[in-house]
Amino acid sequence: MSTCEIHRFAYLGPVGTFTEAALKKITCDSDVLIPFANVTAALNAVRSGDADYALVPIENSVEGVVARTLDELATGDALTIAAEVILPVVFALLAKSGNKIINRIGTHPHAESQCRSYIAKNYPNAEIVPTNSTAAAAELVSKGELDAAIASNVAAEHFGLEVIAEDIGDNSGAVTRFICAQKPGWIPEPTGKDRTSMAIFIDIDHAGALLEILQVFAKRNVNLTFIQSRPTGRELGHYHFIIDVEGHINDEAVGSSIAELRGICDDIRFLGSYPREAQ
């Protein structure tokens, strides 16, 4: 992905999302960028061959994980991660020029949760309308279906809106991590600063099951950078784990840890080894 061959990139759209801004950090001018309405649709474009890669959000430093992305990677048709992108997230309040009456504000739920103090102080009686993305909210404002949107300054430019207020987030240091998904088969070469992701399924839930998994990594000094439990969907109380560790699958410590886990777990889905982006 470091060369400028022409590639097709699906992403969480519409045009003007933070995902598009993150995508432009890793694409060339010649690449084809294709917006999709939701995470599943973007990832399915790769599965069907309509795109070579898909960039979608996976976690935010304030709001936490994007559950749909985790579930798609763990239980949807297999994909692996080719790269990650970390993007500072700065929110603005957008409206049509001259509009002073704001009763309905649209935005993505993650954005709303990061701007609650501003909303409570300035628009305590406004209805918050959830949308698939921040840019989708801006698009609805441009069509007159909402009074205002919480989105990016870039969305204001795309949809011809006025920036009513800038940097309205409760946490000025918020960042979002995005992953670039591909069909399995290619693994980036080790760089010395890598991350390996996997979904781990326990055969029978029992006391100490998670501890057994953690000990496999601990005895080899493999550092975990992310762990999240998600329901398997089989029945209440059954979970699988999404785990990120420092290092590459070709590193002896990481590779041997995964090999040992295959002997004690029902299944492991390798989700990729790829360069870590510094924050």
PyRosetta script that sets phi, psi and omega in degrees:
from pyrosetta import init, pose_from_sequence

init()
pose = pose_from_sequence("MSTCEIHRFAYLGPVGTFTEAALKKITCDSDVLIPFANVTAALNAVRSGDADYALVPIENSVEGVVARTLDELATGDALTIAAEVILPVVFALLAKSGNKIINRIGTHPHAESQCRSYIAKNYPNAEIVPTNSTAAAAELVSKGELDAAIASNVAAEHFGLEVIAEDIGDNSGAVTRFICAQKPGWIPEPTGKDRTSMAIFIDIDHAGALLEILQVFAKRNVNLTFIQSRPTGRELGHYHFIIDVEGHINDEAVGSSIAELRGICDDIRFLGSYPREAQ")
pose.set_psi(1, 2.3)
pose.set_omega(1, 179.5)
pose.set_phi(2, -86.1)
pose.set_psi(2, -16.9)
pose.set_omega(2, 179.4)
pose.set_phi(3, -90.3)
pose.set_psi(3, 167.3)
pose.set_omega(3, -177.1)
pose.set_phi(4, -104.7)
pose.set_psi(4, 39.8)
pose.set_omega(4, 166.6)
pose.set_phi(5, -65.4)
pose.set_psi(5, 154.4)
pose.set_omega(5, -179.0)
pose.set_phi(6, -76.8)
pose.set_psi(6, 124.1)
pose.set_omega(6, 177.4)
pose.set_phi(7, -127.1)
pose.set_psi(7, 156.3)
pose.set_omega(7, 176.5)
pose.set_phi(8, -104.2)
pose.set_psi(8, 122.1)
pose.set_omega(8, -177.9)
pose.set_phi(9, -115.0)
pose.set_psi(9, 118.0)
pose.set_omega(9, 169.3)
pose.set_phi(10, -83.6)
pose.set_psi(10, 150.3)
pose.set_omega(10, 177.5)
pose.set_phi(11, -156.4)
pose.set_psi(11, 162.6)
pose.set_omega(11, 178.1)
pose.set_phi(12, -70.0)
pose.set_psi(12, 110.2)
pose.set_omega(12, -177.1)
pose.set_phi(13, -100.5)
pose.set_psi(13, -166.4)
pose.set_omega(13, 5.8)
pose.set_phi(14, -78.2)
pose.set_psi(14, -167.6)
pose.set_omega(14, 176.4)
pose.set_phi(15, -55.9)
pose.set_psi(15, 137.8)
pose.set_omega(15, 177.7)
pose.set_phi(16, 102.8)
pose.set_psi(16, 3.2)
pose.set_omega(16, 177.6)
pose.set_phi(17, -78.3)
pose.set_psi(17, 165.0)
pose.set_omega(17, 172.2)
pose.set_phi(18, -63.8)
pose.set_psi(18, -31.2)
pose.set_omega(18, 177.7)
pose.set_phi(19, -61.7)
pose.set_psi(19, -41.0)
pose.set_omega(19, 177.3)
pose.set_phi(20, -63.1)
pose.set_psi(20, -40.7)
pose.set_omega(20, 178.8)
pose.set_phi(21, -62.7)
pose.set_psi(21, -40.6)
pose.set_omega(21, 177.9)
pose.set_phi(22, -66.1)
pose.set_psi(22, -40.5)
pose.set_omega(22, -178.6)
pose.set_phi(23, -61.6)
pose.set_psi(23, -36.5)
pose.set_omega(23, -177.7)
pose.set_phi(24, -68.8)
pose.set_psi(24, -10.8)
pose.set_omega(24, 175.4)
pose.set_phi(25, -74.9)
pose.set_psi(25, -20.7)
pose.set_omega(25, -174.3)
pose.set_phi(26, -122.0)
pose.set_psi(26, 3.4)
pose.set_omega(26, -178.0)
pose.set_phi(27, -110.2)
pose.set_psi(27, 165.4)
pose.set_omega(27, 175.8)
pose.set_phi(28, -104.6)
pose.set_psi(28, 163.5)
pose.set_omega(28, 179.7)
pose.set_phi(29, -60.2)
pose.set_psi(29, -27.0)
pose.set_omega(29, -177.8)
pose.set_phi(30, -81.8)
pose.set_psi(30, -13.4)
pose.set_omega(30, -178.9)
pose.set_phi(31, -69.3)
pose.set_psi(31, 154.2)
pose.set_omega(31, 179.0)
pose.set_phi(32, -101.0)
pose.set_psi(32, 120.8)
pose.set_omega(32, -178.9)
pose.set_phi(33, -105.8)
pose.set_psi(33, 123.6)
pose.set_omega(33, -173.5)
pose.set_phi(34, -121.0)
pose.set_psi(34, 111.7)
pose.set_omega(34, -179.7)
pose.set_phi(35, -77.8)
pose.set_psi(35, 144.0)
pose.set_omega(35, 175.0)
pose.set_phi(36, -129.1)
pose.set_psi(36, 158.3)
pose.set_omega(36, -171.2)
pose.set_phi(37, -74.5)
pose.set_psi(37, -23.3)
pose.set_omega(37, -178.7)
pose.set_phi(38, -153.3)
pose.set_psi(38, 172.3)
pose.set_omega(38, -176.6)
pose.set_phi(39, -61.3)
pose.set_psi(39, -45.9)
pose.set_omega(39, -177.9)
pose.set_phi(40, -59.9)
pose.set_psi(40, -44.0)
pose.set_omega(40, -179.4)
pose.set_phi(41, -63.3)
pose.set_psi(41, -39.4)
pose.set_omega(41, 178.8)
pose.set_phi(42, -64.2)
pose.set_psi(42, -44.6)
pose.set_omega(42, 180.0)
pose.set_phi(43, -69.0)
pose.set_psi(43, -36.6)
pose.set_omega(43, 178.7)
pose.set_phi(44, -64.9)
pose.set_psi(44, -26.7)
pose.set_omega(44, 177.7)
pose.set_phi(45, -63.3)
pose.set_psi(45, -34.6)
pose.set_omega(45, 176.0)
pose.set_phi(46, -72.4)
pose.set_psi(46, -43.6)
pose.set_omega(46, -178.9)
pose.set_phi(47, -60.3)
pose.set_psi(47, -37.2)
pose.set_omega(47, -177.5)
pose.set_phi(48, -85.0)
pose.set_psi(48, -9.7)
pose.set_omega(48, -178.3)
pose.set_phi(49, 89.4)
pose.set_psi(49, 4.8)
pose.set_omega(49, 178.7)
pose.set_phi(50, -78.1)
pose.set_psi(50, -12.7)
pose.set_omega(50, 175.9)
pose.set_phi(51, -145.0)
pose.set_psi(51, 154.6)
pose.set_omega(51, 178.3)
pose.set_phi(52, -85.4)
pose.set_psi(52, -34.3)
pose.set_omega(52, -178.9)
pose.set_phi(53, -141.0)
pose.set_psi(53, 161.4)
pose.set_omega(53, 173.5)
pose.set_phi(54, -137.7)
pose.set_psi(54, 131.1)
pose.set_omega(54, 176.9)
pose.set_phi(55, -106.4)
pose.set_psi(55, 124.3)
pose.set_omega(55, -179.2)
pose.set_phi(56, -140.8)
pose.set_psi(56, 153.0)
pose.set_omega(56, 178.2)
pose.set_phi(57, -74.2)
pose.set_psi(57, 146.8)
pose.set_omega(57, 178.8)
pose.set_phi(58, -123.7)
pose.set_psi(58, -29.4)
pose.set_omega(58, 176.0)
pose.set_phi(59, -160.7)
pose.set_psi(59, 153.4)
pose.set_omega(59, 177.3)
pose.set_phi(60, -123.2)
pose.set_psi(60, 143.2)
pose.set_omega(60, -174.8)
pose.set_phi(61, -66.7)
pose.set_psi(61, -18.1)
pose.set_omega(61, -179.7)
pose.set_phi(62, -105.4)
pose.set_psi(62, -50.0)
pose.set_omega(62, -172.5)
pose.set_phi(63, -86.1)
pose.set_psi(63, -23.4)
pose.set_omega(63, 179.4)
pose.set_phi(64, 101.2)
pose.set_psi(64, -148.7)
pose.set_omega(64, -169.6)
pose.set_phi(65, -80.8)
pose.set_psi(65, 157.5)
pose.set_omega(65, 169.9)
pose.set_phi(66, -98.7)
pose.set_psi(66, 101.4)
pose.set_omega(66, -170.5)
pose.set_phi(67, -59.9)
pose.set_psi(67, -38.6)
pose.set_omega(67, -177.5)
pose.set_phi(68, -63.0)
pose.set_psi(68, -39.3)
pose.set_omega(68, 179.2)
pose.set_phi(69, -64.3)
pose.set_psi(69, -45.9)
pose.set_omega(69, 179.1)
pose.set_phi(70, -59.6)
pose.set_psi(70, -44.7)
pose.set_omega(70, -177.5)
pose.set_phi(71, -67.6)
pose.set_psi(71, -38.3)
pose.set_omega(71, 178.1)
pose.set_phi(72, -62.9)
pose.set_psi(72, -42.5)
pose.set_omega(72, -179.2)
pose.set_phi(73, -68.2)
pose.set_psi(73, -37.9)
pose.set_omega(73, -173.8)
pose.set_phi(74, -81.1)
pose.set_psi(74, -38.0)
pose.set_omega(74, -170.9)
pose.set_phi(75, -124.9)
pose.set_psi(75, -11.2)
pose.set_omega(75, 175.6)
pose.set_phi(76, -77.9)
pose.set_psi(76, 177.7)
pose.set_omega(76, 176.1)
pose.set_phi(77, -55.2)
pose.set_psi(77, 138.8)
pose.set_omega(77, -166.1)
pose.set_phi(78, -58.2)
pose.set_psi(78, 133.8)
pose.set_omega(78, 170.5)
pose.set_phi(79, -138.1)
pose.set_psi(79, 159.0)
pose.set_omega(79, 173.1)
pose.set_phi(80, -127.3)
pose.set_psi(80, 164.2)
pose.set_omega(80, -177.1)
pose.set_phi(81, -95.6)
pose.set_psi(81, 127.1)
pose.set_omega(81, -179.6)
pose.set_phi(82, -98.1)
pose.set_psi(82, -23.7)
pose.set_omega(82, -176.7)
pose.set_phi(83, -166.4)
pose.set_psi(83, 165.8)
pose.set_omega(83, 172.9)
pose.set_phi(84, -130.1)
pose.set_psi(84, 154.9)
pose.set_omega(84, 177.5)
pose.set_phi(85, -134.6)
pose.set_psi(85, 133.9)
pose.set_omega(85, 177.2)
pose.set_phi(86, -114.6)
pose.set_psi(86, 128.7)
pose.set_omega(86, -173.6)
pose.set_phi(87, -130.9)
pose.set_psi(87, 126.8)
pose.set_omega(87, 170.7)
pose.set_phi(88, -62.1)
pose.set_psi(88, 140.4)
pose.set_omega(88, -176.0)
pose.set_phi(89, -116.6)
pose.set_psi(89, 117.2)
pose.set_omega(89, 179.9)
pose.set_phi(90, -121.5)
pose.set_psi(90, 123.2)
pose.set_omega(90, -175.1)
pose.set_phi(91, -99.8)
pose.set_psi(91, 149.6)
pose.set_omega(91, 175.1)
pose.set_phi(92, -134.0)
pose.set_psi(92, 156.5)
pose.set_omega(92, 173.9)
pose.set_phi(93, -97.6)
pose.set_psi(93, 123.6)
pose.set_omega(93, -174.6)
pose.set_phi(94, -116.5)
pose.set_psi(94, 145.5)
pose.set_omega(94, 175.8)
pose.set_phi(95, -152.8)
pose.set_psi(95, 168.0)
pose.set_omega(95, 173.7)
pose.set_phi(96, -66.6)
pose.set_psi(96, 146.4)
pose.set_omega(96, -178.7)
pose.set_phi(97, -56.4)
pose.set_psi(97, 128.7)
pose.set_omega(97, 177.5)
pose.set_phi(98, 88.4)
pose.set_psi(98, -9.9)
pose.set_omega(98, -179.7)
pose.set_phi(99, -76.2)
pose.set_psi(99, 120.3)
pose.set_omega(99, -179.4)
pose.set_phi(100, -111.8)
pose.set_psi(100, -10.3)
pose.set_omega(100, -178.4)
pose.set_phi(101, -99.6)
pose.set_psi(101, 112.5)
pose.set_omega(101, -176.4)
pose.set_phi(102, -122.7)
pose.set_psi(102, 103.9)
pose.set_omega(102, 178.9)
pose.set_phi(103, -110.7)
pose.set_psi(103, -25.2)
pose.set_omega(103, -178.0)
pose.set_phi(104, -129.8)
pose.set_psi(104, 118.5)
pose.set_omega(104, -178.8)
pose.set_phi(105, -114.8)
pose.set_psi(105, 125.2)
pose.set_omega(105, 179.5)
pose.set_phi(106, -104.0)
pose.set_psi(106, 147.2)
pose.set_omega(106, 174.3)
pose.set_phi(107, -174.7)
pose.set_psi(107, 169.7)
pose.set_omega(107, 173.2)
pose.set_phi(108, -72.0)
pose.set_psi(108, 143.7)
pose.set_omega(108, -178.7)
pose.set_phi(109, -53.8)
pose.set_psi(109, -35.8)
pose.set_omega(109, 178.5)
pose.set_phi(110, -64.3)
pose.set_psi(110, -37.9)
pose.set_omega(110, 179.1)
pose.set_phi(111, -69.3)
pose.set_psi(111, -42.5)
pose.set_omega(111, 179.2)
pose.set_phi(112, -58.4)
pose.set_psi(112, -41.3)
pose.set_omega(112, -177.9)
pose.set_phi(113, -67.7)
pose.set_psi(113, -20.6)
pose.set_omega(113, -179.6)
pose.set_phi(114, -94.7)
pose.set_psi(114, -0.4)
pose.set_omega(114, -178.6)
pose.set_phi(115, -127.9)
pose.set_psi(115, 22.7)
pose.set_omega(115, -173.3)
pose.set_phi(116, -64.8)
pose.set_psi(116, -37.6)
pose.set_omega(116, -179.1)
pose.set_phi(117, -65.2)
pose.set_psi(117, -42.3)
pose.set_omega(117, 179.0)
pose.set_phi(118, -64.2)
pose.set_psi(118, -44.3)
pose.set_omega(118, -179.7)
pose.set_phi(119, -63.3)
pose.set_psi(119, -46.2)
pose.set_omega(119, -178.0)
pose.set_phi(120, -61.4)
pose.set_psi(120, -35.8)
pose.set_omega(120, -178.0)
pose.set_phi(121, -77.7)
pose.set_psi(121, -41.2)
pose.set_omega(121, -170.6)
pose.set_phi(122, -102.2)
pose.set_psi(122, -28.9)
pose.set_omega(122, -178.1)
pose.set_phi(123, -139.2)
pose.set_psi(123, 60.4)
pose.set_omega(123, -173.4)
pose.set_phi(124, -63.6)
pose.set_psi(124, -23.5)
pose.set_omega(124, -177.1)
pose.set_phi(125, -102.8)
pose.set_psi(125, 3.7)
pose.set_omega(125, -178.0)
pose.set_phi(126, -74.1)
pose.set_psi(126, 144.3)
pose.set_omega(126, 173.4)
pose.set_phi(127, -82.6)
pose.set_psi(127, 130.7)
pose.set_omega(127, 178.4)
pose.set_phi(128, -97.5)
pose.set_psi(128, 119.5)
pose.set_omega(128, -176.4)
pose.set_phi(129, -105.2)
pose.set_psi(129, 115.7)
pose.set_omega(129, -179.7)
pose.set_phi(130, -73.0)
pose.set_psi(130, 139.8)
pose.set_omega(130, 177.7)
pose.set_phi(131, -130.2)
pose.set_psi(131, 166.3)
pose.set_omega(131, -177.9)
pose.set_phi(132, -66.6)
pose.set_psi(132, -24.8)
pose.set_omega(132, 178.7)
pose.set_phi(133, -157.0)
pose.set_psi(133, 165.8)
pose.set_omega(133, 177.3)
pose.set_phi(134, -66.2)
pose.set_psi(134, -37.7)
pose.set_omega(134, 179.9)
pose.set_phi(135, -68.4)
pose.set_psi(135, -33.4)
pose.set_omega(135, 176.2)
pose.set_phi(136, -61.1)
pose.set_psi(136, -37.2)
pose.set_omega(136, 176.7)
pose.set_phi(137, -64.9)
pose.set_psi(137, -42.9)
pose.set_omega(137, 178.5)
pose.set_phi(138, -62.4)
pose.set_psi(138, -38.1)
pose.set_omega(138, 178.3)
pose.set_phi(139, -63.3)
pose.set_psi(139, -40.5)
pose.set_omega(139, 178.9)
pose.set_phi(140, -66.3)
pose.set_psi(140, -34.2)
pose.set_omega(140, 175.9)
pose.set_phi(141, -64.6)
pose.set_psi(141, -43.0)
pose.set_omega(141, -179.7)
pose.set_phi(142, -62.7)
pose.set_psi(142, -27.0)
pose.set_omega(142, 179.1)
pose.set_phi(143, -89.1)
pose.set_psi(143, -2.7)
pose.set_omega(143, 179.8)
pose.set_phi(144, 82.9)
pose.set_psi(144, 12.4)
pose.set_omega(144, -178.0)
pose.set_phi(145, -89.5)
pose.set_psi(145, -15.4)
pose.set_omega(145, 174.8)
pose.set_phi(146, -135.5)
pose.set_psi(146, 157.4)
pose.set_omega(146, 179.3)
pose.set_phi(147, -81.9)
pose.set_psi(147, -34.8)
pose.set_omega(147, -176.5)
pose.set_phi(148, -154.9)
pose.set_psi(148, 164.1)
pose.set_omega(148, 178.5)
pose.set_phi(149, -137.7)
pose.set_psi(149, 146.4)
pose.set_omega(149, 169.1)
pose.set_phi(150, -98.5)
pose.set_psi(150, 113.5)
pose.set_omega(150, -174.2)
pose.set_phi(151, -155.9)
pose.set_psi(151, -161.1)
pose.set_omega(151, -179.4)
pose.set_phi(152, -96.3)
pose.set_psi(152, 162.0)
pose.set_omega(152, 173.9)
pose.set_phi(153, -60.5)
pose.set_psi(153, -32.6)
pose.set_omega(153, 179.2)
pose.set_phi(154, -62.8)
pose.set_psi(154, -37.8)
pose.set_omega(154, 178.2)
pose.set_phi(155, -63.8)
pose.set_psi(155, -35.7)
pose.set_omega(155, 177.6)
pose.set_phi(156, -60.9)
pose.set_psi(156, -41.9)
pose.set_omega(156, 179.8)
pose.set_phi(157, -66.2)
pose.set_psi(157, -42.8)
pose.set_omega(157, -177.4)
pose.set_phi(158, -64.3)
pose.set_psi(158, -38.1)
pose.set_omega(158, -172.0)
pose.set_phi(159, -108.3)
pose.set_psi(159, 10.7)
pose.set_omega(159, 174.8)
pose.set_phi(160, 65.3)
pose.set_psi(160, 40.6)
pose.set_omega(160, -177.5)
pose.set_phi(161, -107.2)
pose.set_psi(161, 162.1)
pose.set_omega(161, 178.1)
pose.set_phi(162, -95.8)
pose.set_psi(162, 138.4)
pose.set_omega(162, 175.3)
pose.set_phi(163, -83.6)
pose.set_psi(163, 110.1)
pose.set_omega(163, -179.0)
pose.set_phi(164, -77.9)
pose.set_psi(164, -39.7)
pose.set_omega(164, 179.9)
pose.set_phi(165, -151.7)
pose.set_psi(165, 141.0)
pose.set_omega(165, -178.8)
pose.set_phi(166, -108.7)
pose.set_psi(166, 157.0)
pose.set_omega(166, 174.9)
pose.set_phi(167, 48.8)
pose.set_psi(167, 59.0)
pose.set_omega(167, -174.4)
pose.set_phi(168, -95.3)
pose.set_psi(168, 4.1)
pose.set_omega(168, -179.5)
pose.set_phi(169, -68.4)
pose.set_psi(169, 149.8)
pose.set_omega(169, 179.1)
pose.set_phi(170, -71.2)
pose.set_psi(170, -25.1)
pose.set_omega(170, -178.4)
pose.set_phi(171, -125.1)
pose.set_psi(171, 110.8)
pose.set_omega(171, -175.1)
pose.set_phi(172, -70.9)
pose.set_psi(172, -14.9)
pose.set_omega(172, -178.7)
pose.set_phi(173, -99.3)
pose.set_psi(173, 16.5)
pose.set_omega(173, -176.0)
pose.set_phi(174, -65.1)
pose.set_psi(174, 138.7)
pose.set_omega(174, 174.9)
pose.set_phi(175, -135.0)
pose.set_psi(175, 154.5)
pose.set_omega(175, 175.0)
pose.set_phi(176, -121.0)
pose.set_psi(176, 138.1)
pose.set_omega(176, 175.1)
pose.set_phi(177, -100.1)
pose.set_psi(177, 132.0)
pose.set_omega(177, 178.3)
pose.set_phi(178, -115.8)
pose.set_psi(178, 149.6)
pose.set_omega(178, 175.2)
pose.set_phi(179, -118.4)
pose.set_psi(179, 145.4)
pose.set_omega(179, 178.1)
pose.set_phi(180, -104.8)
pose.set_psi(180, 110.3)
pose.set_omega(180, -174.4)
pose.set_phi(181, -95.6)
pose.set_psi(181, 150.8)
pose.set_omega(181, 180.0)
pose.set_phi(182, -143.6)
pose.set_psi(182, 170.7)
pose.set_omega(182, 170.2)
pose.set_phi(183, -70.0)
pose.set_psi(183, 146.2)
pose.set_omega(183, 179.8)
pose.set_phi(184, -60.3)
pose.set_psi(184, 153.1)
pose.set_omega(184, 174.8)
pose.set_phi(185, 138.9)
pose.set_psi(185, -38.2)
pose.set_omega(185, -179.0)
pose.set_phi(186, -112.5)
pose.set_psi(186, 134.0)
pose.set_omega(186, 177.8)
pose.set_phi(187, -123.0)
pose.set_psi(187, 126.7)
pose.set_omega(187, 177.1)
pose.set_phi(188, -57.7)
pose.set_psi(188, 147.8)
pose.set_omega(188, 177.7)
pose.set_phi(189, -65.6)
pose.set_psi(189, 150.0)
pose.set_omega(189, 177.6)
pose.set_phi(190, -60.3)
pose.set_psi(190, 141.7)
pose.set_omega(190, 178.4)
pose.set_phi(191, -115.0)
pose.set_psi(191, -10.6)
pose.set_omega(191, -173.7)
pose.set_phi(192, 92.7)
pose.set_psi(192, -12.5)
pose.set_omega(192, 176.1)
pose.set_phi(193, -135.6)
pose.set_psi(193, 74.2)
pose.set_omega(193, -172.6)
pose.set_phi(194, -119.8)
pose.set_psi(194, 168.2)
pose.set_omega(194, 175.6)
pose.set_phi(195, -131.6)
pose.set_psi(195, 139.6)
pose.set_omega(195, 175.1)
pose.set_phi(196, -118.9)
pose.set_psi(196, 130.8)
pose.set_omega(196, -178.4)
pose.set_phi(197, -115.2)
pose.set_psi(197, 147.1)
pose.set_omega(197, 179.8)
pose.set_phi(198, -155.8)
pose.set_psi(198, 155.1)
pose.set_omega(198, 171.5)
pose.set_phi(199, -110.1)
pose.set_psi(199, 127.1)
pose.set_omega(199, -175.2)
pose.set_phi(200, -115.0)
pose.set_psi(200, 126.7)
pose.set_omega(200, -178.6)
pose.set_phi(201, -112.8)
pose.set_psi(201, 124.0)
pose.set_omega(201, 179.8)
pose.set_phi(202, -88.5)
pose.set_psi(202, 135.7)
pose.set_omega(202, -176.9)
pose.set_phi(203, -63.1)
pose.set_psi(203, -57.8)
pose.set_omega(203, 179.6)
pose.set_phi(204, -129.2)
pose.set_psi(204, 123.3)
pose.set_omega(204, -179.8)
pose.set_phi(205, -66.0)
pose.set_psi(205, 126.3)
pose.set_omega(205, -179.4)
pose.set_phi(206, -151.2)
pose.set_psi(206, 162.8)
pose.set_omega(206, -179.2)
pose.set_phi(207, -59.3)
pose.set_psi(207, 129.8)
pose.set_omega(207, 177.4)
pose.set_phi(208, 87.2)
pose.set_psi(208, 4.6)
pose.set_omega(208, -176.7)
pose.set_phi(209, -62.3)
pose.set_psi(209, -45.9)
pose.set_omega(209, 179.5)
pose.set_phi(210, -66.0)
pose.set_psi(210, -37.8)
pose.set_omega(210, 179.3)
pose.set_phi(211, -61.2)
pose.set_psi(211, -39.7)
pose.set_omega(211, 178.5)
pose.set_phi(212, -58.9)
pose.set_psi(212, -42.3)
pose.set_omega(212, 179.5)
pose.set_phi(213, -64.6)
pose.set_psi(213, -46.3)
pose.set_omega(213, -178.0)
pose.set_phi(214, -64.2)
pose.set_psi(214, -35.7)
pose.set_omega(214, -179.0)
pose.set_phi(215, -66.3)
pose.set_psi(215, -30.9)
pose.set_omega(215, 177.9)
pose.set_phi(216, -60.8)
pose.set_psi(216, -42.2)
pose.set_omega(216, 178.5)
pose.set_phi(217, -75.3)
pose.set_psi(217, -40.0)
pose.set_omega(217, -174.8)
pose.set_phi(218, -62.1)
pose.set_psi(218, -40.4)
pose.set_omega(218, -176.0)
pose.set_phi(219, -70.1)
pose.set_psi(219, -14.1)
pose.set_omega(219, 176.0)
pose.set_phi(220, -108.1)
pose.set_psi(220, 9.9)
pose.set_omega(220, 179.6)
pose.set_phi(221, 58.5)
pose.set_psi(221, 36.5)
pose.set_omega(221, 175.2)
pose.set_phi(222, -90.6)
pose.set_psi(222, 121.7)
pose.set_omega(222, -175.4)
pose.set_phi(223, -86.6)
pose.set_psi(223, 127.9)
pose.set_omega(223, 175.1)
pose.set_phi(224, -84.1)
pose.set_psi(224, 132.6)
pose.set_omega(224, 178.7)
pose.set_phi(225, -108.1)
pose.set_psi(225, -12.2)
pose.set_omega(225, -177.0)
pose.set_phi(226, -161.1)
pose.set_psi(226, 136.1)
pose.set_omega(226, 172.0)
pose.set_phi(227, -147.8)
pose.set_psi(227, 132.2)
pose.set_omega(227, -177.6)
pose.set_phi(228, -146.0)
pose.set_psi(228, 131.5)
pose.set_omega(228, 175.2)
pose.set_phi(229, -92.1)
pose.set_psi(229, 143.1)
pose.set_omega(229, 177.1)
pose.set_phi(230, -137.0)
pose.set_psi(230, 142.6)
pose.set_omega(230, 179.5)
pose.set_phi(231, -65.4)
pose.set_psi(231, 142.2)
pose.set_omega(231, 179.4)
pose.set_phi(232, -75.4)
pose.set_psi(232, -22.2)
pose.set_omega(232, -176.3)
pose.set_phi(233, 90.5)
pose.set_psi(233, -6.5)
pose.set_omega(233, -179.1)
pose.set_phi(234, -75.2)
pose.set_psi(234, -50.7)
pose.set_omega(234, 177.4)
pose.set_phi(235, -163.7)
pose.set_psi(235, 164.2)
pose.set_omega(235, -177.8)
pose.set_phi(236, -59.4)
pose.set_psi(236, 132.7)
pose.set_omega(236, 176.8)
pose.set_phi(237, 95.8)
pose.set_psi(237, -4.8)
pose.set_omega(237, 178.1)
pose.set_phi(238, -100.9)
pose.set_psi(238, 125.8)
pose.set_omega(238, -175.5)
pose.set_phi(239, -132.8)
pose.set_psi(239, 155.0)
pose.set_omega(239, 165.0)
pose.set_phi(240, -117.1)
pose.set_psi(240, 168.8)
pose.set_omega(240, -174.4)
pose.set_phi(241, -123.2)
pose.set_psi(241, 133.9)
pose.set_omega(241, 170.4)
pose.set_phi(242, -98.3)
pose.set_psi(242, 123.4)
pose.set_omega(242, -174.8)
pose.set_phi(243, -129.1)
pose.set_psi(243, 134.5)
pose.set_omega(243, 170.2)
pose.set_phi(244, -113.6)
pose.set_psi(244, 138.4)
pose.set_omega(244, 176.6)
pose.set_phi(245, -130.1)
pose.set_psi(245, 156.0)
pose.set_omega(245, 173.3)
pose.set_phi(246, -73.4)
pose.set_psi(246, 137.9)
pose.set_omega(246, 177.8)
pose.set_phi(247, 113.3)
pose.set_psi(247, 171.9)
pose.set_omega(247, -175.6)
pose.set_phi(248, -111.5)
pose.set_psi(248, 149.7)
pose.set_omega(248, -179.1)
pose.set_phi(249, -60.0)
pose.set_psi(249, -24.2)
pose.set_omega(249, 177.1)
pose.set_phi(250, -81.3)
pose.set_psi(250, -7.7)
pose.set_omega(250, 171.4)
pose.set_phi(251, -72.7)
pose.set_psi(251, 138.1)
pose.set_omega(251, -174.4)
pose.set_phi(252, -57.8)
pose.set_psi(252, -44.0)
pose.set_omega(252, -175.9)
pose.set_phi(253, -64.9)
pose.set_psi(253, -43.0)
pose.set_omega(253, -179.2)
pose.set_phi(254, -71.2)
pose.set_psi(254, -47.3)
pose.set_omega(254, -178.5)
pose.set_phi(255, -60.6)
pose.set_psi(255, -43.7)
pose.set_omega(255, -179.1)
pose.set_phi(256, -71.2)
pose.set_psi(256, -29.9)
pose.set_omega(256, 176.2)
pose.set_phi(257, -64.4)
pose.set_psi(257, -45.6)
pose.set_omega(257, -179.7)
pose.set_phi(258, -65.3)
pose.set_psi(258, -39.2)
pose.set_omega(258, 178.5)
pose.set_phi(259, -61.3)
pose.set_psi(259, -42.1)
pose.set_omega(259, 178.9)
pose.set_phi(260, -67.0)
pose.set_psi(260, -39.1)
pose.set_omega(260, -179.7)
pose.set_phi(261, -63.3)
pose.set_psi(261, -32.1)
pose.set_omega(261, 179.4)
pose.set_phi(262, -63.0)
pose.set_psi(262, -23.1)
pose.set_omega(262, 179.5)
pose.set_phi(263, -83.3)
pose.set_psi(263, -16.8)
pose.set_omega(263, -176.9)
pose.set_phi(264, -118.2)
pose.set_psi(264, -5.7)
pose.set_omega(264, -179.0)
pose.set_phi(265, -112.1)
pose.set_psi(265, 157.1)
pose.set_omega(265, 177.9)
pose.set_phi(266, -65.9)
pose.set_psi(266, -39.8)
pose.set_omega(266, -179.9)
pose.set_phi(267, -163.2)
pose.set_psi(267, 152.5)
pose.set_omega(267, 172.0)
pose.set_phi(268, -132.0)
pose.set_psi(268, 128.2)
pose.set_omega(268, 174.0)
pose.set_phi(269, -105.0)
pose.set_psi(269, 114.4)
pose.set_omega(269, 176.8)
pose.set_phi(270, -72.3)
pose.set_psi(270, 124.2)
pose.set_omega(270, -176.0)
pose.set_phi(271, -106.6)
pose.set_psi(271, 0.2)
pose.set_omega(271, 174.3)
pose.set_phi(272, 126.1)
pose.set_psi(272, 152.2)
pose.set_omega(272, 168.9)
pose.set_phi(273, -121.7)
pose.set_psi(273, 129.7)
pose.set_omega(273, -170.3)
pose.set_phi(274, -156.9)
pose.set_psi(274, 159.7)
pose.set_omega(274, -178.7)
pose.set_phi(275, -64.3)
pose.set_psi(275, 137.8)
pose.set_omega(275, 173.1)
pose.set_phi(276, -80.3)
pose.set_psi(276, 137.3)
pose.set_omega(276, 174.6)
pose.set_phi(277, -94.1)
pose.set_psi(277, 128.4)
pose.set_omega(277, 179.6)
pose.set_phi(278, -68.5)
pose.set_psi(278, 142.2)
pose.set_omega(278, 177.3)
pose.set_phi(279, -86.6)
pose.dump_pdb("model.pdb")
